[in-house]
């Protein structure tokens, strides 16, 4: 038993030397979602509290993101989240892709798939009320409709 505990402690200590890079790439104000869509203050607040840690370049890395093996999962999940949707790089999405992202936001929030359940126990402030979910879904669908209308207008010109 003692040998097993010693081996586990050594493995844990050695794991601390395997440190994935926790990044927060620079944010270009011209690319952020607020520069491309109408984002009311309430929606902005909800996005920042419930989405930005995984879906922006403004991640607030928690203390446990410095402790292996949790650090490995945090970096992996954040990098994957940014690849799927990044509010800091919204301006890089062409209109069709931006519309699709808005569809996905509405769908995942409406179905309760976002924020991820695994994220919420240590980030209770990120939990969305039913009212928050309705507001986010309504915003995403409304912005998608505006985007579609603007794209149709541009094609007709």
C-alpha positions in Angstrom: 0.0 0.0 0.0 2.8 2.4 1.0 4.7 1.6 -2.2 1.6 2.3 -4.3 1.1 5.7 -2.6 4.7 6.6 -3.2 4.6 5.6 -6.8 1.3 7.6 -7.3 2.9 10.7 -5.6 6.0 10.4 -7.8 3.9 10.1 -10.9 1.8 13.1 -9.8 4.9 15.2 -9.2 6.5 14.2 -12.5 3.3 15.0 -14.3 3.7 18.6 -13.1 6.6 19.0 -15.5 4.4 18.3 -18.5 2.9 21.7 -18.9 0.7 22.4 -21.9 0.8 26.0 -23.1 -2.1 28.1 -21.7 -2.5 30.8 -24.3 -4.6 33.9 -24.7 -3.8 35.2 -28.2 -4.1 38.9 -28.7 -7.5 40.3 -29.3 -8.0 42.6 -32.3 -11.0 44.8 -31.5 -11.9 44.8 -35.2 -12.5 41.1 -35.1 -14.5 40.7 -31.9 -18.2 39.7 -32.1 -19.3 43.1 -30.8 -17.8 44.8 -33.8 -19.9 42.7 -36.2 -23.2 42.0 -34.5 -25.5 43.9 -32.2 -24.7 42.6 -28.7 -26.8 44.2 -26.0 -25.2 44.6 -22.6 -27.1 41.6 -21.1 -26.1 39.3 -23.9 -22.5 40.5 -23.7 -22.5 39.8 -20.0 -23.9 36.3 -20.5 -21.4 35.5 -23.2 -18.5 36.7 -21.1 -19.5 34.8 -18.0 -20.8 31.6 -19.6 -18.9 31.3 -22.9 -15.7 33.3 -23.1 -13.4 31.0 -21.0 -13.7 28.3 -23.8 -14.8 30.4 -26.8 -12.6 33.5 -26.9 -9.0 34.6 -26.6 -9.9 36.1 -23.2 -9.8 32.9 -21.1 -9.5 33.4 -17.4 -7.4 30.4 -16.5 -8.5 29.0 -13.0 -5.9 27.8 -10.5 -6.4 24.1 -11.4 -5.4 24.9 -15.0 -1.8 24.9 -13.5 -2.1 21.4 -11.9 -1.7 18.2 -14.0 -3.7 16.3 -15.1 -6.5 18.9 -14.9 -4.2 21.4 -16.8 -4.1 19.0 -19.7 -7.9 18.8 -19.9 -8.4 22.6 -19.5 -6.0 23.4 -22.3 -7.3 20.7 -24.6 -11.0 21.7 -24.0 -10.2 25.5 -24.4 -8.3 24.9 -27.6 -11.1 22.7 -29.0 -13.7 25.3 -27.9 -11.9 28.1 -29.7 -11.6 26.0 -32.8 -15.4 25.4 -32.9 -16.3 29.0 -32.0 -14.2 32.0 -31.1 -16.0 35.3 -30.2 -12.6 37.1 -30.3 -12.2 36.2 -34.0 -15.7 36.5 -35.2 -14.7 38.9 -38.0 -12.8 36.1 -39.7 -16.0 34.1 -40.3 -17.6 34.7 -43.7 -21.3 35.4 -43.6 -22.4 31.8 -44.3 -20.2 30.5 -41.5 -21.2 33.2 -39.1 -24.9 32.3 -39.8 -24.1 28.7 -39.1 -22.3 29.6 -35.8 -25.4 31.6 -34.7 -27.6 28.6 -35.5 -25.3 26.4 -33.4 -25.3 28.9 -30.5 -29.1 28.9 -30.5 -29.3 25.1 -30.8 -26.7 24.2 -28.1 -28.0 26.8 -25.6 -31.6 25.9 -26.2 -30.9 22.2 -25.7 -28.9 22.9 -22.5 -25.7 21.5 -24.1 -23.8 24.7 -23.4 -22.2 25.5 -21.1 -20.9 22.0 -20.7 -22.1 20.2 -17.6 -18.6 19.3 -16.7 -17.6 23.0 -16.6 -20.4 24.1 -14.2 -19.5 22.5 -10.9 -16.4 24.8 -10.6 -18.0 27.7 -12.4 -21.4 28.1 -11.0 -21.7 31.7 -12.2 -21.6 30.3 -15.8 -24.9 28.4 -15.2 -27.7 29.8 -17.4 -31.2 30.3 -16.0 -34.1 29.5 -18.3 -34.6 33.2 -18.8 -30.9 33.5 -19.8 -31.2 30.7 -22.3 -34.3 32.2 -23.9 -32.5 35.6 -24.2 -29.4 34.0 -25.8 -31.4 31.9 -28.2 -33.6 34.9 -29.2 -30.4 37.0 -29.7 -28.6 34.4 -31.8 -31.7 33.7 -34.0 -32.3 37.5 -34.4 -28.7 38.2 -35.4 -28.8 35.3 -37.9 -31.9 36.7 -39.5 -30.2 40.2 -39.8 -27.2 38.5 -41.3 -29.2 36.6 -43.8 -31.1 39.8 -44.8 -27.9 41.8 -45.2 -26.3 39.0 -47.3 -29.5 38.9 -49.5 -29.4 42.7 -49.9 -25.7 42.5 -50.9 -26.4 39.8 -53.5 -29.3 41.8 -55.0 -27.1 44.9 -55.5 
